[in-house]
Structure formats: C-alpha cells, structure tokens
Amino acid sequence: MLRWLLAIVIAGIVSAFAFLLLTGEYVNDGAVLVQLSEDRGIHEGDLFITTGWAIALLSEAGLLFMGTRGRN
C-alpha cells in the first residue's frame, strides 16, 4: 500500500513540474513546431520535457510492477 501511495506522490510531482515547464516561458524554448495561438505553441523544448516526463512515469510503473512479481 505504501508503495502505491509513494508512486502516486512521485507521479503527481513529476506531472506538476512538467505542467509548469510546458506552460511557462524559458530561455531555450526552441523553434515553434506547432502554432496554437498568437502567443502559444509547441516548441522543440516541449518535446524534451514531455519525453522526460514519459520516461519517468514508465520507469516508475516498471518499478511498481517488477516488485510484485515475487509475491504471488
């Protein structure tokens, strides 16, 4: 039970950081790949953030499910 609670906390924190990075403006945004509005779009830097977010959550899922194999 504690393992799942900690996993939810980690997922929430990683997702919050990714959300803040994607909605904010920073120096290395990169080129605009998709223009969403006059002042918003998907930048090259956003792809790096979402890739890191996905890898973190997939790694966490792997750790969660790997730990339950030996308990059957």
Long-range contacts (C-beta under 8 A, 24 or more apart in sequence): 3-64, 3-67, 4-64, 7-60, 7-61, 7-63, 7-64, 10-56, 10-60, 11-57, 11-60, 14-53, 14-56, 14-57, 15-53, 15-57, 18-49, 18-50, 18-52, 18-53, 21-49, 22-46, 22-49, 22-50
